[in-house]
Amino acid sequence: MPSSSQWVAFLVASILFIQVPGPSLLFTIGRALTVGRREALL
């Protein structure tokens, strides 16, 4: 059974991975800024 410190480390790492946007999201945002939202989502 994991200890409480391991659970805290797991939760912190999980939150950080969820909060950091991936390359595909950054690419989509960049495209939306240059060509518009509709073309970026297509």
CHARMM internal coordinates of N, CA and C (Angstrom, degrees):
IC EDIT
DIST 1 N 1 CA 1.4580
DIST 1 CA 1 C 1.5271
ANGL 1 N 1 CA 1 C 109.12
DIST 1 C 2 N 1.3435
ANGL 1 CA 1 C 2 N 116.63
DIHE 1 N 1 CA 1 C 2 N 131.35
DIST 2 N 2 CA 1.4673
ANGL 1 C 2 N 2 CA 119.62
DIHE 1 CA 1 C 2 N 2 CA 179.68
DIST 2 CA 2 C 1.5268
ANGL 2 N 2 CA 2 C 111.88
DIHE 1 C 2 N 2 CA 2 C -65.76
DIST 2 C 3 N 1.3197
ANGL 2 CA 2 C 3 N 114.26
DIHE 2 N 2 CA 2 C 3 N 146.04
DIST 3 N 3 CA 1.4619
ANGL 2 C 3 N 3 CA 118.90
DIHE 2 CA 2 C 3 N 3 CA 178.12
DIST 3 CA 3 C 1.5252
ANGL 3 N 3 CA 3 C 109.66
DIHE 2 C 3 N 3 CA 3 C -79.47
DIST 3 C 4 N 1.3113
ANGL 3 CA 3 C 4 N 116.07
DIHE 3 N 3 CA 3 C 4 N 170.91
DIST 4 N 4 CA 1.4653
ANGL 3 C 4 N 4 CA 120.17
DIHE 3 CA 3 C 4 N 4 CA -178.64
DIST 4 CA 4 C 1.5234
ANGL 4 N 4 CA 4 C 111.91
DIHE 3 C 4 N 4 CA 4 C -65.82
DIST 4 C 5 N 1.3249
ANGL 4 CA 4 C 5 N 117.38
DIHE 4 N 4 CA 4 C 5 N -33.82
DIST 5 N 5 CA 1.4726
ANGL 4 C 5 N 5 CA 119.26
DIHE 4 CA 4 C 5 N 5 CA 178.42
DIST 5 CA 5 C 1.5317
ANGL 5 N 5 CA 5 C 110.63
DIHE 4 C 5 N 5 CA 5 C -68.39
DIST 5 C 6 N 1.3109
ANGL 5 CA 5 C 6 N 117.60
DIHE 5 N 5 CA 5 C 6 N -33.45
DIST 6 N 6 CA 1.4631
ANGL 5 C 6 N 6 CA 120.40
DIHE 5 CA 5 C 6 N 6 CA 176.28
DIST 6 CA 6 C 1.5248
ANGL 6 N 6 CA 6 C 110.99
DIHE 5 C 6 N 6 CA 6 C -68.25
DIST 6 C 7 N 1.3219
ANGL 6 CA 6 C 7 N 116.96
DIHE 6 N 6 CA 6 C 7 N -38.63
DIST 7 N 7 CA 1.4668
ANGL 6 C 7 N 7 CA 120.73
DIHE 6 CA 6 C 7 N 7 CA 177.12
DIST 7 CA 7 C 1.5223
ANGL 7 N 7 CA 7 C 110.91
DIHE 6 C 7 N 7 CA 7 C -63.69
DIST 7 C 8 N 1.3158
ANGL 7 CA 7 C 8 N 116.72
DIHE 7 N 7 CA 7 C 8 N -42.37
DIST 8 N 8 CA 1.4706
ANGL 7 C 8 N 8 CA 120.54
DIHE 7 CA 7 C 8 N 8 CA 179.09
DIST 8 CA 8 C 1.5230
ANGL 8 N 8 CA 8 C 110.32
DIHE 7 C 8 N 8 CA 8 C -63.60
DIST 8 C 9 N 1.3224
ANGL 8 CA 8 C 9 N 117.22
DIHE 8 N 8 CA 8 C 9 N -44.08
DIST 9 N 9 CA 1.4685
ANGL 8 C 9 N 9 CA 120.87
DIHE 8 CA 8 C 9 N 9 CA 178.32
DIST 9 CA 9 C 1.5219
ANGL 9 N 9 CA 9 C 110.58
DIHE 8 C 9 N 9 CA 9 C -61.99
DIST 9 C 10 N 1.3254
ANGL 9 CA 9 C 10 N 117.00
DIHE 9 N 9 CA 9 C 10 N -41.42
DIST 10 N 10 CA 1.4622
ANGL 9 C 10 N 10 CA 121.06
DIHE 9 CA 9 C 10 N 10 CA 178.35
DIST 10 CA 10 C 1.5242
ANGL 10 N 10 CA 10 C 111.14
DIHE 9 C 10 N 10 CA 10 C -63.28
DIST 10 C 11 N 1.3210
ANGL 10 CA 10 C 11 N 117.66
DIHE 10 N 10 CA 10 C 11 N -44.76
DIST 11 N 11 CA 1.4618
ANGL 10 C 11 N 11 CA 121.25
DIHE 10 CA 10 C 11 N 11 CA 179.86
DIST 11 CA 11 C 1.5286
ANGL 11 N 11 CA 11 C 111.96
DIHE 10 C 11 N 11 CA 11 C -63.95
DIST 11 C 12 N 1.3243
ANGL 11 CA 11 C 12 N 116.88
DIHE 11 N 11 CA 11 C 12 N -42.16
DIST 12 N 12 CA 1.4677
ANGL 11 C 12 N 12 CA 120.43
DIHE 11 CA 11 C 12 N 12 CA 179.26
DIST 12 CA 12 C 1.5324
ANGL 12 N 12 CA 12 C 109.89
DIHE 11 C 12 N 12 CA 12 C -64.03
DIST 12 C 13 N 1.3289
ANGL 12 CA 12 C 13 N 117.07
DIHE 12 N 12 CA 12 C 13 N -45.34
DIST 13 N 13 CA 1.4638
ANGL 12 C 13 N 13 CA 120.54
DIHE 12 CA 12 C 13 N 13 CA 179.22
DIST 13 CA 13 C 1.5225
ANGL 13 N 13 CA 13 C 110.88
DIHE 12 C 13 N 13 CA 13 C -63.15
DIST 13 C 14 N 1.3243
ANGL 13 CA 13 C 14 N 118.10
DIHE 13 N 13 CA 13 C 14 N -40.48
DIST 14 N 14 CA 1.4570
ANGL 13 C 14 N 14 CA 121.78
DIHE 13 CA 13 C 14 N 14 CA 179.53
DIST 14 CA 14 C 1.5226
ANGL 14 N 14 CA 14 C 111.55
DIHE 13 C 14 N 14 CA 14 C -63.75
DIST 14 C 15 N 1.3031
ANGL 14 CA 14 C 15 N 116.95
DIHE 14 N 14 CA 14 C 15 N -43.63
DIST 15 N 15 CA 1.4697
ANGL 14 C 15 N 15 CA 121.08
DIHE 14 CA 14 C 15 N 15 CA 179.61
DIST 15 CA 15 C 1.5265
ANGL 15 N 15 CA 15 C 110.23
DIHE 14 C 15 N 15 CA 15 C -64.36
DIST 15 C 16 N 1.3311
ANGL 15 CA 15 C 16 N 117.08
DIHE 15 N 15 CA 15 C 16 N -41.15
DIST 16 N 16 CA 1.4683
ANGL 15 C 16 N 16 CA 119.78
DIHE 15 CA 15 C 16 N 16 CA 178.94
DIST 16 CA 16 C 1.5225
ANGL 16 N 16 CA 16 C 111.66
DIHE 15 C 16 N 16 CA 16 C -64.15
DIST 16 C 17 N 1.3296
ANGL 16 CA 16 C 17 N 117.29
DIHE 16 N 16 CA 16 C 17 N -41.90
DIST 17 N 17 CA 1.4625
ANGL 16 C 17 N 17 CA 120.06
DIHE 16 CA 16 C 17 N 17 CA 179.36
DIST 17 CA 17 C 1.5197
ANGL 17 N 17 CA 17 C 111.78
DIHE 16 C 17 N 17 CA 17 C -67.17
DIST 17 C 18 N 1.3118
ANGL 17 CA 17 C 18 N 117.97
DIHE 17 N 17 CA 17 C 18 N -33.11
DIST 18 N 18 CA 1.4592
ANGL 17 C 18 N 18 CA 121.14
DIHE 17 CA 17 C 18 N 18 CA 179.24
DIST 18 CA 18 C 1.5257
ANGL 18 N 18 CA 18 C 110.34
DIHE 17 C 18 N 18 CA 18 C -72.94
DIST 18 C 19 N 1.3290
ANGL 18 CA 18 C 19 N 117.98
DIHE 18 N 18 CA 18 C 19 N -36.74
DIST 19 N 19 CA 1.4534
ANGL 18 C 19 N 19 CA 122.20
DIHE 18 CA 18 C 19 N 19 CA -175.63
DIST 19 CA 19 C 1.5218
ANGL 19 N 19 CA 19 C 113.46
DIHE 18 C 19 N 19 CA 19 C -75.80
DIST 19 C 20 N 1.3164
ANGL 19 CA 19 C 20 N 117.77
DIHE 19 N 19 CA 19 C 20 N -29.58
DIST 20 N 20 CA 1.4619
ANGL 19 C 20 N 20 CA 121.22
DIHE 19 CA 19 C 20 N 20 CA -175.69
DIST 20 CA 20 C 1.5292
ANGL 20 N 20 CA 20 C 108.62
DIHE 19 C 20 N 20 CA 20 C -81.04
DIST 20 C 21 N 1.3444
ANGL 20 CA 20 C 21 N 117.39
DIHE 20 N 20 CA 20 C 21 N 120.61
DIST 21 N 21 CA 1.4616
ANGL 20 C 21 N 21 CA 119.08
DIHE 20 CA 20 C 21 N 21 CA 179.57
DIST 21 CA 21 C 1.5256
ANGL 21 N 21 CA 21 C 111.10
DIHE 20 C 21 N 21 CA 21 C -72.18
DIST 21 C 22 N 1.3051
ANGL 21 CA 21 C 22 N 115.10
DIHE 21 N 21 CA 21 C 22 N 144.97
DIST 22 N 22 CA 1.4570
ANGL 21 C 22 N 22 CA 120.65
DIHE 21 CA 21 C 22 N 22 CA 179.84
DIST 22 CA 22 C 1.5230
ANGL 22 N 22 CA 22 C 111.99
DIHE 21 C 22 N 22 CA 22 C -83.17
DIST 22 C 23 N 1.3226
ANGL 22 CA 22 C 23 N 116.36
DIHE 22 N 22 CA 22 C 23 N 173.34
DIST 23 N 23 CA 1.4618
ANGL 22 C 23 N 23 CA 120.81
DIHE 22 CA 22 C 23 N 23 CA -178.29
DIST 23 CA 23 C 1.5310
ANGL 23 N 23 CA 23 C 112.83
DIHE 22 C 23 N 23 CA 23 C -61.68
DIST 23 C 24 N 1.3123
ANGL 23 CA 23 C 24 N 117.79
DIHE 23 N 23 CA 23 C 24 N -35.82
DIST 24 N 24 CA 1.4651
ANGL 23 C 24 N 24 CA 119.32
DIHE 23 CA 23 C 24 N 24 CA -179.00
DIST 24 CA 24 C 1.5286
ANGL 24 N 24 CA 24 C 111.17
DIHE 23 C 24 N 24 CA 24 C -67.07
DIST 24 C 25 N 1.3193
ANGL 24 CA 24 C 25 N 117.17
DIHE 24 N 24 CA 24 C 25 N -37.62
DIST 25 N 25 CA 1.4613
ANGL 24 C 25 N 25 CA 119.76
DIHE 24 CA 24 C 25 N 25 CA 177.54
DIST 25 CA 25 C 1.5241
ANGL 25 N 25 CA 25 C 110.76
DIHE 24 C 25 N 25 CA 25 C -67.88
DIST 25 C 26 N 1.3128
ANGL 25 CA 25 C 26 N 117.60
DIHE 25 N 25 CA 25 C 26 N -41.68
DIST 26 N 26 CA 1.4613
ANGL 25 C 26 N 26 CA 120.74
DIHE 25 CA 25 C 26 N 26 CA 178.25
DIST 26 CA 26 C 1.5284
ANGL 26 N 26 CA 26 C 110.58
DIHE 25 C 26 N 26 CA 26 C -64.40
DIST 26 C 27 N 1.3371
ANGL 26 CA 26 C 27 N 118.13
DIHE 26 N 26 CA 26 C 27 N -38.06
DIST 27 N 27 CA 1.4569
ANGL 26 C 27 N 27 CA 121.38
DIHE 26 CA 26 C 27 N 27 CA 177.15
DIST 27 CA 27 C 1.5229
ANGL 27 N 27 CA 27 C 110.62
DIHE 26 C 27 N 27 CA 27 C -63.77
DIST 27 C 28 N 1.3318
ANGL 27 CA 27 C 28 N 116.94
DIHE 27 N 27 CA 27 C 28 N -43.63
DIST 28 N 28 CA 1.4671
ANGL 27 C 28 N 28 CA 120.96
DIHE 27 CA 27 C 28 N 28 CA -179.70
DIST 28 CA 28 C 1.5257
ANGL 28 N 28 CA 28 C 110.65
DIHE 27 C 28 N 28 CA 28 C -64.16
DIST 28 C 29 N 1.3004
ANGL 28 CA 28 C 29 N 117.85
DIHE 28 N 28 CA 28 C 29 N -41.51
DIST 29 N 29 CA 1.4673
ANGL 28 C 29 N 29 CA 120.90
DIHE 28 CA 28 C 29 N 29 CA 178.09
DIST 29 CA 29 C 1.5228
ANGL 29 N 29 CA 29 C 110.41
DIHE 28 C 29 N 29 CA 29 C -64.42
DIST 29 C 30 N 1.3237
ANGL 29 CA 29 C 30 N 116.79
DIHE 29 N 29 CA 29 C 30 N -42.37
DIST 30 N 30 CA 1.4618
ANGL 29 C 30 N 30 CA 120.61
DIHE 29 CA 29 C 30 N 30 CA 178.21
DIST 30 CA 30 C 1.5217
ANGL 30 N 30 CA 30 C 111.58
DIHE 29 C 30 N 30 CA 30 C -62.35
DIST 30 C 31 N 1.3253
ANGL 30 CA 30 C 31 N 117.23
DIHE 30 N 30 CA 30 C 31 N -42.22
DIST 31 N 31 CA 1.4661
ANGL 30 C 31 N 31 CA 120.81
DIHE 30 CA 30 C 31 N 31 CA 177.88
DIST 31 CA 31 C 1.5236
ANGL 31 N 31 CA 31 C 110.70
DIHE 30 C 31 N 31 CA 31 C -65.31
DIST 31 C 32 N 1.3210
ANGL 31 CA 31 C 32 N 116.89
DIHE 31 N 31 CA 31 C 32 N -40.14
DIST 32 N 32 CA 1.4648
ANGL 31 C 32 N 32 CA 120.08
DIHE 31 CA 31 C 32 N 32 CA -179.61
DIST 32 CA 32 C 1.5281
ANGL 32 N 32 CA 32 C 110.48
DIHE 31 C 32 N 32 CA 32 C -63.42
DIST 32 C 33 N 1.3066
ANGL 32 CA 32 C 33 N 117.38
DIHE 32 N 32 CA 32 C 33 N -35.40
DIST 33 N 33 CA 1.4604
ANGL 32 C 33 N 33 CA 120.36
DIHE 32 CA 32 C 33 N 33 CA 179.30
DIST 33 CA 33 C 1.5290
ANGL 33 N 33 CA 33 C 111.82
DIHE 32 C 33 N 33 CA 33 C -71.54
DIST 33 C 34 N 1.3370
ANGL 33 CA 33 C 34 N 117.19
DIHE 33 N 33 CA 33 C 34 N -29.66
DIST 34 N 34 CA 1.4658
ANGL 33 C 34 N 34 CA 119.48
DIHE 33 CA 33 C 34 N 34 CA -176.76
DIST 34 CA 34 C 1.5257
ANGL 34 N 34 CA 34 C 113.25
DIHE 33 C 34 N 34 CA 34 C -93.08
DIST 34 C 35 N 1.3424
ANGL 34 CA 34 C 35 N 118.01
DIHE 34 N 34 CA 34 C 35 N -42.46
DIST 35 N 35 CA 1.4636
ANGL 34 C 35 N 35 CA 119.31
DIHE 34 CA 34 C 35 N 35 CA -173.66
DIST 35 CA 35 C 1.5299
ANGL 35 N 35 CA 35 C 113.38
DIHE 34 C 35 N 35 CA 35 C -113.13
DIST 35 C 36 N 1.3018
ANGL 35 CA 35 C 36 N 117.91
DIHE 35 N 35 CA 35 C 36 N -8.89
DIST 36 N 36 CA 1.4541
ANGL 35 C 36 N 36 CA 120.34
DIHE 35 CA 35 C 36 N 36 CA -179.53
DIST 36 CA 36 C 1.5219
ANGL 36 N 36 CA 36 C 112.05
DIHE 35 C 36 N 36 CA 36 C 109.84
DIST 36 C 37 N 1.3045
ANGL 36 CA 36 C 37 N 114.97
DIHE 36 N 36 CA 36 C 37 N 159.14
DIST 37 N 37 CA 1.4616
ANGL 36 C 37 N 37 CA 120.85
DIHE 36 CA 36 C 37 N 37 CA -173.92
DIST 37 CA 37 C 1.5136
ANGL 37 N 37 CA 37 C 112.87
DIHE 36 C 37 N 37 CA 37 C -66.56
DIST 37 C 38 N 1.3245
ANGL 37 CA 37 C 38 N 118.00
DIHE 37 N 37 CA 37 C 38 N -43.17
DIST 38 N 38 CA 1.4678
ANGL 37 C 38 N 38 CA 120.34
DIHE 37 CA 37 C 38 N 38 CA -176.17
DIST 38 CA 38 C 1.5234
ANGL 38 N 38 CA 38 C 111.74
DIHE 37 C 38 N 38 CA 38 C -62.26
DIST 38 C 39 N 1.3369
ANGL 38 CA 38 C 39 N 117.92
DIHE 38 N 38 CA 38 C 39 N -48.45
DIST 39 N 39 CA 1.4537
ANGL 38 C 39 N 39 CA 121.30
DIHE 38 CA 38 C 39 N 39 CA -179.63
DIST 39 CA 39 C 1.5298
ANGL 39 N 39 CA 39 C 111.92
DIHE 38 C 39 N 39 CA 39 C -66.14
DIST 39 C 40 N 1.3185
ANGL 39 CA 39 C 40 N 117.06
DIHE 39 N 39 CA 39 C 40 N -34.65
DIST 40 N 40 CA 1.4617
ANGL 39 C 40 N 40 CA 120.35
DIHE 39 CA 39 C 40 N 40 CA 179.58
DIST 40 CA 40 C 1.5185
ANGL 40 N 40 CA 40 C 111.19
DIHE 39 C 40 N 40 CA 40 C -66.12
DIST 40 C 41 N 1.3285
ANGL 40 CA 40 C 41 N 117.63
DIHE 40 N 40 CA 40 C 41 N -38.55
DIST 41 N 41 CA 1.4563
ANGL 40 C 41 N 41 CA 119.64
DIHE 40 CA 40 C 41 N 41 CA -179.05
DIST 41 CA 41 C 1.5285
ANGL 41 N 41 CA 41 C 112.23
DIHE 40 C 41 N 41 CA 41 C -75.57
DIST 41 C 42 N 1.3070
ANGL 41 CA 41 C 42 N 116.52
DIHE 41 N 41 CA 41 C 42 N -26.42
DIST 42 N 42 CA 1.4689
ANGL 41 C 42 N 42 CA 119.60
DIHE 41 CA 41 C 42 N 42 CA 177.00
DIST 42 CA 42 C 1.5160
ANGL 42 N 42 CA 42 C 109.54
DIHE 41 C 42 N 42 CA 42 C -72.06
END
COOR INIT
IC SEED 1 N 1 CA 1 C
IC BUILD
